[in-house]
Amino acid sequence: MPWYTTLVLCAGIAIVVYGADEAIKRLLTLSKFFKLSAFVTGVVIAGTLAVLPELSIGILSALGESSSFGLGVILGANVADLTLVIGVVVLLAGNQKMDASMLKSLKISFIAVLLPVALLFDGEISCIDGLILVGAFAVYVVWLLKSGRQEFVEPEKTRFSKRMIRLGITIFMLIIGITVLFLGSELVTTSAQELSSLFGLPLFLIGIVVAIGTCLPEMAFAIRASERKDTQIGIGNILGNVLADSMLVIGIIAIINPIRVSNLASTLTAGIFVASSIVFVYWRSRDGDLGKKDASLLIMVYAVFIVIQYLFEVLKL
C-alpha cells in the first residue's frame, strides 16, 4: 500500500538523521581522545566504517567467483560519492570550505583511485595487485594519523580508568549510531524501490534509486555535520569512503579472488569519472569554497555518468 510505504520512507529518513547525529557526536569525542583533527577522524574511522556494506558485498562476490560485480559496485559508489553526494551536500548545507589538510588528502585520493584503474589495464587485478592496494592503504592511514596528531590541542587530564570507561562507552554508542544510520538508509532505499515499482517506473530507474540509497549514509552524515559546523568530519567521511573503497576493499576482493573484467570500457570509464571529479573538486576548492554552481555541475556529471553506463549496458560495449 502506497501510504504505508510512504510512512516507512519518512520513518527511515528520521532514523537516518538520528543515526548521523549520534555518529558525529561520538566521532568528535574520539577525535579529542586520540588527539586527532576532526578531518582525520572522519577519514580514518568514519570513512573506513562506512565501506563495510561494500566490503561485505565485495567479499561475498569474490567467494562466489564474481569479483567483477564487487568492483562495479565500488566504482559506481565512488563516482556517486564524489559527484552526487558532494553536490547535494553543498546544495542543502551550504558552501564547503577545504583547508590545507583536506586539499592534501584530495591529491592522495586522486592517486588512490587511479591505482586500481592502472592495475586493471591488463584486464585483471591479481592477488599481488590486491596486496599492493591494501599495503598502500595501510601506509596512507599511518601517515594520516601521524600528521593528524599534530593538529589537535592536548585534551583535559583525567584519571586513566575514567578515560577508558568513557572511550568504551563512546565506541559502543558510535557502533549504535552507525548501525542505526545504515538501518535507516536500508528502510529508505527499500521503500523508495517499492514506490518506484508501484508507480511503474523502469527497472533502470529503480537501479538508480538503489545506487543512490547506498550513498545515503555518507550523504546524511555530511549534511548533518555541515549543519553542525563540523564540515571537516563530513567531507573527511566522504574522502575516507572513497580511499578505503579504492584501496582496502578492492585489494581484499582481489586477494580472495583475482578480479577479471570483461566489460573493460565501462569499468575504465567509471575510474576516469572518479579521477576527474577529484580534480574538479580540488581545483574549485583551492582558491575558495565549493558553491552551488559547482554542486549543480557535479550533479550533472553524475547524470552524464548514468547515461553513459546505460548506453554501455544497452549497446553491450
Phi, psi and omega per residue, in radians:
M1 nan 2.287 -3.063
P2 -1.017 -0.695 -3.093
W3 -1.145 -0.670 3.133
Y4 -1.172 -0.754 3.129
T5 -1.106 -0.691 3.104
T6 -1.120 -0.687 3.105
L7 -1.094 -0.745 3.101
V8 -1.103 -0.696 3.114
L9 -1.049 -0.824 3.138
C10 -1.124 -0.703 3.108
A11 -1.108 -0.704 3.113
G12 -1.067 -0.735 3.126
I13 -1.100 -0.758 3.121
A14 -1.087 -0.710 3.125
I15 -1.137 -0.708 3.114
V16 -1.047 -0.792 -3.135
V17 -1.083 -0.777 3.120
Y18 -1.092 -0.807 -3.136
G19 -1.071 -0.713 3.125
A20 -1.116 -0.771 3.122
D21 -1.045 -0.815 -3.106
E22 -1.104 -0.765 -3.131
A23 -1.117 -0.720 -3.140
I24 -1.090 -0.818 -3.136
K25 -1.027 -0.778 -3.099
R26 -1.234 -0.632 3.113
L27 -1.163 -0.665 3.097
L28 -1.136 -0.635 3.067
T29 -1.124 -0.745 3.114
L30 -1.111 -0.664 -3.136
S31 -1.085 -0.647 3.095
K32 -1.231 -0.710 -3.109
F33 -1.088 -0.781 -3.090
F34 -1.595 0.091 3.136
K35 1.005 0.791 3.117
L36 -2.000 2.670 3.055
S37 -1.218 2.763 3.130
A38 -1.061 -0.635 -3.127
F39 -1.116 -0.831 -3.133
V40 -1.090 -0.716 3.099
T41 -1.080 -0.724 3.111
G42 -1.084 -0.723 -3.123
V43 -1.210 -0.944 -2.965
V44 -1.326 -0.845 -3.038
I45 -1.543 -1.033 -3.083
A46 -1.127 -0.776 -3.115
G47 -1.090 -0.730 -3.125
T48 -1.229 -0.716 3.106
L49 -1.140 -0.572 -3.077
A50 -1.187 -0.343 -3.112
V51 -1.570 0.071 -3.126
L52 -0.990 -0.707 3.086
P53 -1.073 -0.810 3.113
E54 -1.097 -0.655 3.136
L55 -1.118 -0.767 -3.141
S56 -1.137 -0.727 3.090
I57 -1.090 -0.760 -3.120
G58 -1.113 -0.763 -3.135
I59 -1.140 -0.766 3.126
L60 -1.108 -0.697 3.122
S61 -1.192 -0.625 3.112
A62 -1.180 -0.751 3.109
L63 -1.139 -0.519 3.097
G64 -1.538 0.200 3.112
E65 1.020 0.663 3.026
S66 -2.317 0.954 -3.062
S67 -1.043 -0.534 -3.099
S68 -1.110 -0.501 3.085
F69 -1.116 -0.784 3.099
G70 -1.050 -0.700 3.113
L71 -1.103 -0.732 3.134
G72 -1.089 -0.732 3.110
V73 -1.060 -0.767 -3.078
I74 -1.178 -0.835 -3.133
L75 -1.113 -0.695 3.099
G76 -1.102 -0.712 3.116
A77 -1.146 -0.669 3.135
N78 -1.145 -0.735 3.091
V79 -1.058 -0.793 -3.135
A80 -1.098 -0.734 -3.138
D81 -1.052 -0.764 -3.020
L82 -1.489 -0.190 3.130
T83 -2.062 -1.216 -3.075
L84 -1.100 -0.868 -3.056
V85 -1.127 -0.895 3.128
I86 -1.071 -0.708 3.128
G87 -1.059 -0.839 -3.135
V88 -1.149 -0.693 3.116
V89 -1.032 -0.787 -3.136
V90 -1.143 -0.756 -3.122
L91 -1.125 -0.692 -3.059
L92 -1.566 -0.545 -3.023
A93 -1.952 -0.049 3.111
G94 1.702 3.064 -3.089
N95 -0.971 2.545 -3.138
Q96 -1.990 2.145 -3.139
K97 -1.742 2.273 3.115
M98 -1.809 2.245 3.063
D99 -1.583 -3.085 -3.033
A100 -1.059 -0.731 -3.110
S101 -1.177 -0.597 3.121
M102 -1.228 -0.702 3.106
L103 -1.133 -0.651 3.106
K104 -1.116 -0.707 3.122
S105 -1.192 -0.541 3.063
L106 -1.101 -0.705 3.089
K107 -1.052 -0.791 -3.126
I108 -1.173 -0.611 3.103
S109 -1.064 -0.656 3.133
F110 -1.050 -0.797 3.114
I111 -1.151 -0.721 -3.078
A112 -1.079 -0.754 -3.093
V113 -1.324 -0.438 3.105
L114 -1.396 -0.401 -3.091
L115 -1.041 -0.916 3.103
P116 -1.132 -0.568 3.102
V117 -1.129 -0.750 3.110
A118 -1.112 -0.723 3.135
L119 -1.177 -0.316 -3.071
L120 -1.558 -0.090 -3.054
F121 -1.084 -0.422 3.073
D122 -1.539 0.154 3.097
G123 1.527 0.041 -3.084
E124 -2.647 2.476 2.919
I125 -1.869 1.865 -3.017
S126 -1.415 3.103 3.085
C127 -1.068 -0.717 3.101
I128 -1.097 -0.750 3.086
D129 -1.034 -0.700 3.118
G130 -1.082 -0.729 3.094
L131 -1.105 -0.669 3.099
I132 -1.080 -0.776 -3.116
L133 -1.134 -0.795 3.132
V134 -1.128 -0.713 3.101
G135 -1.099 -0.718 3.118
A136 -1.105 -0.682 3.113
F137 -1.134 -0.735 3.129
A138 -1.085 -0.748 3.120
V139 -1.085 -0.754 -3.133
Y140 -1.094 -0.771 -3.125
V141 -1.097 -0.763 3.119
V142 -1.066 -0.789 3.131
W143 -1.085 -0.749 -3.100
L144 -1.150 -0.716 3.126
L145 -1.130 -0.701 3.132
K146 -1.163 -0.767 -3.133
S147 -1.257 -0.607 -3.102
G148 -1.206 -0.507 -3.114
R149 -1.194 -0.312 3.139
Q150 -1.491 -0.089 -3.021
E151 -1.733 0.020 -3.020
F152 -2.161 2.593 3.137
V153 -1.344 2.832 3.128
E154 -1.148 2.351 3.104
P155 -1.313 2.891 3.110
E156 -1.142 2.547 -3.104
K157 -1.502 2.131 3.067
T158 -2.323 2.945 3.139
R159 -1.069 2.495 -3.067
F160 -1.015 -0.758 -3.099
S161 -1.088 -0.727 3.121
K162 -1.134 -0.696 3.131
R163 -1.116 -0.676 3.129
M164 -1.157 -0.693 3.108
I165 -1.122 -0.787 3.112
R166 -1.068 -0.710 3.136
L167 -1.080 -0.787 3.136
G168 -1.059 -0.771 3.126
I169 -1.119 -0.745 -3.127
T170 -1.082 -0.803 -3.137
I171 -1.110 -0.727 3.124
F172 -1.073 -0.807 -3.134
M173 -1.204 -0.533 3.067
L174 -1.123 -0.776 3.117
I175 -1.080 -0.727 3.094
I176 -1.064 -0.822 -3.113
G177 -1.061 -0.781 -3.121
I178 -1.212 -0.653 3.089
T179 -1.091 -0.792 3.107
V180 -1.077 -0.701 3.122
L181 -1.040 -0.800 -3.139
F182 -1.211 -0.680 3.116
L183 -1.110 -0.743 3.093
G184 -1.089 -0.720 3.117
S185 -1.107 -0.675 3.107
E186 -1.123 -0.712 3.096
L187 -1.087 -0.778 3.141
V188 -1.084 -0.823 -3.103
T189 -1.107 -0.816 -3.104
T190 -1.114 -0.788 -3.126
S191 -1.190 -0.626 3.089
A192 -1.137 -0.677 3.070
Q193 -1.061 -0.800 -3.115
E194 -1.107 -0.738 3.107
L195 -1.109 -0.706 3.114
S196 -1.060 -0.752 3.141
S197 -1.162 -0.723 -3.130
L198 -1.068 -0.640 -3.127
F199 -1.585 0.122 3.022
G200 1.243 0.572 3.107
L201 -1.286 2.627 -3.141
P202 -1.074 2.705 -3.122
L203 -1.027 -0.632 -3.126
F204 -1.084 -0.730 3.133
L205 -1.180 -0.617 3.074
I206 -1.120 -0.657 3.078
G207 -1.063 -0.680 3.108
I208 -1.134 -0.720 3.107
V209 -1.013 -0.776 3.133
V210 -1.115 -0.761 -3.134
A211 -1.069 -0.758 3.112
I212 -1.142 -0.633 3.128
G213 -1.066 -0.597 3.127
T214 -1.172 -0.408 3.140
C215 -1.635 -0.059 -3.048
L216 -1.058 -0.702 -3.139
P217 -1.014 -0.866 -3.124
E218 -1.229 -0.507 3.082
M219 -1.152 -0.860 3.127
A220 -1.091 -0.735 3.140
F221 -1.033 -0.844 -3.091
A222 -1.177 -0.679 3.132
I223 -1.126 -0.827 3.139
R224 -1.135 -0.658 3.111
A225 -1.096 -0.742 3.131
S226 -1.143 -0.695 3.114
E227 -1.125 -0.526 3.111
R228 -1.543 0.128 -3.118
K229 1.146 0.469 3.081
D230 -1.960 0.972 -3.065
T231 -0.971 -0.704 -3.055
Q232 -0.999 -0.761 -3.072
I233 -1.253 -0.525 3.109
G234 -1.232 -0.893 3.104
I235 -1.146 -0.639 3.095
G236 -1.039 -0.688 3.104
N237 -1.075 -0.765 -3.138
I238 -1.117 -0.843 3.141
L239 -1.123 -0.708 3.112
G240 -1.081 -0.671 3.097
N241 -1.067 -0.824 -3.131
V242 -1.105 -0.787 -3.126
L243 -1.124 -0.809 -3.133
A244 -1.138 -0.689 3.078
D245 -1.064 -0.852 -3.013
S246 -1.190 -0.588 -3.072
M247 -1.916 -1.000 -3.025
L248 -1.190 -0.936 -3.039
V249 -1.185 -0.862 3.119
I250 -1.065 -0.677 3.120
G251 -1.072 -0.805 -3.140
I252 -1.120 -0.725 3.107
I253 -1.030 -0.804 -3.101
A254 -1.162 -0.601 3.107
I255 -1.144 -0.725 3.137
I256 -1.191 -0.799 -3.099
N257 -2.714 2.013 -3.110
P258 -0.854 2.462 -3.094
I259 -1.598 2.007 3.073
R260 -1.950 2.209 -3.046
V261 -1.938 2.177 3.097
S262 -1.513 -0.706 3.137
N263 -1.615 1.268 -3.020
L264 -1.158 -0.650 -3.088
A265 -1.058 -0.792 3.139
S266 -1.107 -0.744 -3.123
T267 -1.150 -0.787 3.131
L268 -1.134 -0.641 3.093
T269 -1.059 -0.753 3.104
A270 -1.063 -0.757 3.112
G271 -1.075 -0.709 3.134
I272 -1.152 -0.706 3.102
F273 -1.067 -0.743 3.131
V274 -1.079 -0.868 -3.119
A275 -1.083 -0.747 -3.130
S276 -1.118 -0.657 3.128
S277 -1.120 -0.705 3.106
I278 -1.109 -0.764 3.125
V279 -1.033 -0.767 -3.121
F280 -1.115 -0.845 -3.124
V281 -1.063 -0.728 3.130
Y282 -1.125 -0.814 -3.092
W283 -1.083 -0.739 -3.112
R284 -1.307 -0.503 -3.082
S285 -1.489 -0.351 -3.022
R286 -1.085 -0.677 -3.068
D287 -1.910 0.141 -3.132
G288 3.041 -2.863 -3.118
D289 -1.466 2.797 2.903
L290 -1.448 2.046 -3.072
G291 -1.860 -3.009 -3.057
K292 -1.150 -0.611 3.090
K293 -1.113 -0.742 3.098
D294 -1.087 -0.724 -3.136
A295 -1.082 -0.775 3.130
S296 -1.074 -0.710 3.131
L297 -1.138 -0.725 3.128
L298 -1.093 -0.713 3.118
I299 -1.160 -0.651 3.072
M300 -1.115 -0.672 3.095
V301 -1.057 -0.730 3.118
Y302 -1.114 -0.693 3.112
A303 -1.082 -0.739 3.100
V304 -1.083 -0.741 3.116
F305 -1.034 -0.767 3.131
I306 -1.066 -0.774 3.140
V307 -1.077 -0.790 -3.135
I308 -1.096 -0.778 3.120
Q309 -1.105 -0.624 3.095
Y310 -1.128 -0.734 3.110
L311 -1.121 -0.708 3.068
F312 -1.017 -0.710 -3.111
E313 -1.192 -0.789 -3.083
V314 -1.218 -0.767 -3.073
L315 -1.487 -0.112 3.136
K316 1.006 0.757 -3.119
L317 -1.400 nan nan
